[in-house]
Amino acid sequence: MESGTEPYLSRMVPALKEQGLWEYEPAKEDLGSDLALREKMYYFRHYRQYWKDMGWIEEEKRRCPRLTASGIAAIEM
């Protein structure tokens, strides 16, 4: 993802997949059932919630979370 772009869900899932960081593999029988919704829920539970718990992002009322100072430091490592 480019620097300065906001981490909206529509950008994050493809970016995680592109970097080889996406771990969700739906069961073959689930492929036809709303994959986008399943990916969204997986993203929120396994990535965004973890980042929030680590103090790397702050949830706001808007859809896009804001990076904290420790989140920026984690990216720059």
ZIURHU-V440886 format. One record per residue. N is the residue number from 1. PHI is phi in whole degrees, 0 to 359 (* if undefined). OMEGA is omega in whole degrees, 0 to 359 (999 if undefined). D_LAST is the distance of its C-alpha to the last C-alpha in Angstrom with 2 decimals. Layout:
n=N phi=PHI omega=OMEGA d_last=D_LAST
n=N phi=PHI omega=OMEGA d_last=D_LAST
This chain:
n=1 phi=* omega=182 d_last=16.50
n=2 phi=286 omega=176 d_last=16.90
n=3 phi=298 omega=179 d_last=15.16
n=4 phi=92 omega=177 d_last=17.58
n=5 phi=276 omega=181 d_last=19.21
n=6 phi=279 omega=185 d_last=19.84
n=7 phi=279 omega=176 d_last=18.82
n=8 phi=291 omega=181 d_last=22.43
n=9 phi=307 omega=182 d_last=23.44
n=10 phi=296 omega=177 d_last=25.19
n=11 phi=262 omega=187 d_last=22.01
n=12 phi=289 omega=182 d_last=19.60
n=13 phi=300 omega=177 d_last=21.71
n=14 phi=299 omega=179 d_last=22.22
n=15 phi=294 omega=178 d_last=18.55
n=16 phi=296 omega=178 d_last=17.66
n=17 phi=295 omega=181 d_last=20.65
n=18 phi=298 omega=181 d_last=19.78
n=19 phi=274 omega=180 d_last=16.37
n=20 phi=76 omega=183 d_last=18.25
n=21 phi=258 omega=181 d_last=16.77
n=22 phi=277 omega=185 d_last=20.13
n=23 phi=251 omega=185 d_last=22.13
n=24 phi=281 omega=175 d_last=25.32
n=25 phi=234 omega=181 d_last=28.41
n=26 phi=292 omega=176 d_last=31.60
n=27 phi=296 omega=183 d_last=34.77
n=28 phi=304 omega=180 d_last=37.15
n=29 phi=288 omega=181 d_last=39.68
n=30 phi=265 omega=185 d_last=37.22
n=31 phi=299 omega=182 d_last=36.33
n=32 phi=276 omega=185 d_last=39.09
n=33 phi=263 omega=176 d_last=38.37
n=34 phi=22 omega=182 d_last=36.15
n=35 phi=300 omega=181 d_last=32.95
n=36 phi=299 omega=179 d_last=31.18
n=37 phi=294 omega=179 d_last=31.94
n=38 phi=296 omega=178 d_last=30.78
n=39 phi=295 omega=179 d_last=27.43
n=40 phi=299 omega=180 d_last=27.07
n=41 phi=295 omega=178 d_last=27.83
n=42 phi=297 omega=179 d_last=25.47
n=43 phi=302 omega=182 d_last=22.58
n=44 phi=295 omega=184 d_last=23.48
n=45 phi=282 omega=189 d_last=24.02
n=46 phi=254 omega=179 d_last=21.19
n=47 phi=241 omega=186 d_last=18.26
n=48 phi=298 omega=179 d_last=19.04
n=49 phi=295 omega=177 d_last=20.64
n=50 phi=298 omega=180 d_last=17.80
n=51 phi=298 omega=178 d_last=15.32
n=52 phi=294 omega=179 d_last=18.10
n=53 phi=299 omega=179 d_last=18.70
n=54 phi=281 omega=180 d_last=15.13
n=55 phi=82 omega=182 d_last=15.60
n=56 phi=274 omega=178 d_last=13.10
n=57 phi=226 omega=174 d_last=16.14
n=58 phi=242 omega=177 d_last=19.60
n=59 phi=287 omega=176 d_last=22.59
n=60 phi=232 omega=180 d_last=25.07
n=61 phi=293 omega=177 d_last=28.52
n=62 phi=287 omega=187 d_last=27.48
n=63 phi=287 omega=186 d_last=26.13
n=64 phi=260 omega=179 d_last=22.60
n=65 phi=287 omega=180 d_last=20.28
n=66 phi=257 omega=176 d_last=18.41
n=67 phi=290 omega=173 d_last=14.71
n=68 phi=266 omega=177 d_last=14.46
n=69 phi=299 omega=180 d_last=12.54
n=70 phi=289 omega=175 d_last=10.59
n=71 phi=294 omega=177 d_last=10.16
n=72 phi=296 omega=179 d_last=8.83
n=73 phi=297 omega=179 d_last=6.30
n=74 phi=295 omega=178 d_last=5.42
n=75 phi=292 omega=185 d_last=5.59
n=76 phi=280 omega=180 d_last=3.84
n=77 phi=296 omega=999 d_last=0.00
